[in-house]
Amino acid sequence: MLPPIFSQSARRSAAVNHAMPVTAWKRLVQNWAPDPHSLAYSATVPGSWAVYAIWPLIAVVLATVVVRHRDV
């Protein structure tokens, strides 16, 4: 639900948008290069793979911290 809120025309907003798994997936299934003359910031393929590598790590760390604090 969050990616439509963040546009790709502003740099910081595009950075948040590209950190979402949905946007990363859309870039990975795209079979053409982004238009080099567009004004929008486009996601990169390595950045999209990094999103898929980092999200599970963050989920595991967050689950570990939350469970540890809850059992006290």
C-alpha positions as CSV (number, residue, x, y, z in Angstrom):
1,M,0.0,0.0,0.0
2,L,2.9,2.4,0.5
3,P,4.6,2.6,-2.9
4,P,1.8,4.6,-4.5
5,I,2.2,7.3,-1.8
6,F,5.9,7.9,-2.7
7,S,6.5,9.3,-6.1
8,Q,9.6,8.7,-8.3
9,S,10.1,12.3,-9.2
10,A,11.7,13.4,-6.0
11,R,15.0,11.8,-4.9
12,R,14.1,10.9,-1.3
13,S,10.6,9.8,-2.1
14,A,12.0,7.6,-4.8
15,A,14.5,6.1,-2.4
16,V,11.7,5.0,-0.1
17,N,9.7,3.7,-3.0
18,H,12.6,1.6,-4.2
19,A,13.1,0.1,-0.8
20,M,9.7,-1.6,-1.0
21,P,9.5,-5.2,-2.2
22,V,6.7,-4.5,-4.7
23,T,8.7,-1.8,-6.5
24,A,11.8,-4.1,-6.5
25,W,9.7,-6.9,-8.0
26,K,8.4,-4.6,-10.7
27,R,11.9,-3.6,-11.7
28,L,13.1,-7.2,-11.8
29,V,10.4,-8.4,-14.1
30,Q,10.8,-5.5,-16.4
31,N,12.6,-6.7,-19.5
32,W,13.7,-3.3,-20.8
33,A,16.1,-0.6,-19.5
34,P,14.5,2.5,-18.0
35,D,14.3,5.6,-20.2
36,P,17.6,7.5,-19.7
37,H,15.8,10.8,-20.6
38,S,13.0,10.5,-18.0
39,L,12.9,12.9,-15.1
40,A,12.0,10.2,-12.6
41,Y,14.6,8.2,-10.5
42,S,14.3,4.6,-11.6
43,A,15.2,1.6,-9.6
44,T,18.3,-0.4,-10.5
45,V,18.5,-4.2,-10.8
46,P,21.2,-4.6,-8.2
47,G,19.3,-2.4,-5.9
48,S,16.2,-4.4,-6.3
49,W,18.1,-7.6,-5.5
50,A,19.5,-5.9,-2.4
51,V,16.0,-5.1,-1.3
52,Y,15.1,-8.8,-1.5
53,A,18.3,-9.7,0.5
54,I,17.8,-7.1,3.2
55,W,14.1,-7.4,3.9
56,P,14.3,-11.0,5.3
57,L,17.3,-10.0,7.4
58,I,15.4,-7.1,8.9
59,A,12.4,-9.3,9.6
60,V,14.5,-11.9,11.4
61,V,16.3,-9.2,13.5
62,L,13.0,-7.5,14.4
63,A,11.3,-10.8,15.3
64,T,14.3,-11.7,17.5
65,V,14.2,-8.4,19.3
66,V,10.5,-8.4,19.8
67,V,10.3,-12.0,21.1
68,R,13.2,-11.4,23.4
69,H,11.6,-8.3,25.0
70,R,8.2,-10.0,25.3
71,D,9.4,-13.1,27.2
72,V,10.9,-11.0,30.0
